[in-house]
Amino acid sequence: MNTLLAIPSKAPGGLDASPSAHFGHCDAFTLVALHDGKIENTSVVPVPEHSKGGCMVPVNLLASHGVTAIAAGGMGQRPLLGFLQVGIKPYFTGAHGSVAEVVSAFIAGGLQQFGQDSCCCGDDSH
């Protein structure tokens, strides 16, 4: 099975970076290509300015890169619904010290799918 997993990350991104606690406030997206549960490659995508297009700008950016899943510590209802609309499955990371740990948990099936009950209630835009 092939998956392109996006993880909101603190600068500079990559497997050794810390995951960002919130999708809308990350420095970069670390993209991890997985094939049959193994990492094929990684890349880092800078976060675009999204004040004019709202939170759908990064959602559409990730969709344009072929992302099929995102693992985030938090996000509002609008991006959650946006990810579902473009076919990207959102997962909740919980507490992990590095992007590599998030990837390992994802591969092991240890991340739960993000639901509307997990959304950040105070800010639906990010």
C-alpha positions, -999 to +999 in steps of 0.1 A: +000+000+000+013+035-009+007+064+013+019+100+012+017+112+048+020+149+057+031+159+092+029+196+102+064+203+115+085+229+132+114+243+112+133+230+094+110+200+089+122+164+082+121+132+102+142+147+131+120+178+134+094+182+161+058+179+151+039+211+152+011+210+178-013+226+154-019+223+116-025+260+110+006+272+128+033+249+115+066+260+099+066+233+072+050+201+062+072+170+062+059+146+035+068+110+040+062+085+011+054+051+025+053+018+006+042-014+023+050+002+057+085+014+049+097+049+042+107+054+006+116+091+008+108+123+025+106+160+015+097+193+031+071+217+018+071+252+031+038+266+044+023+291+021+007+324+033-029+315+037-046+346+050-064+353+016-075+317+010-080+307+046-071+273+057-080+257+024-047+270+008-026+245+027-052+218+023-052+223-015-014+225-015-011+191+001-037+177-022-017+190-052+013+171-039-007+139-038-009+136+000-033+109+010-031+112+048-022+139+074-012+134+110-017+165+131-019+174+167-047+198+162-069+215+135-101+234+132-133+220+117-129+238+084-096+222+075-108+189+088-138+190+065-115+203+037-091+173+040-120+149+039-134+167+009-102+163-011-097+127+000-069+132+026-075+111+057-067+131+089-051+113+119-045+126+154-009+125+165-011+127+202+022+134+219+054+125+200+089+139+202+098+138+166+082+135+131+099+101+129+080+089+160+047+101+144+056+081+112+064+050+133+031+053+151+012+057+118+029+027+103+021+006+134-016+017+132-013+036+165-029+068+153-067+074+155-085+091+127-093+127+135-129+133+141-150+165+146-149+159+183-111+163+182-112+197+165-099+228+181-131+244+193-118+280+198-105+284+162-124+268+133-102+285+107-069+266+113 
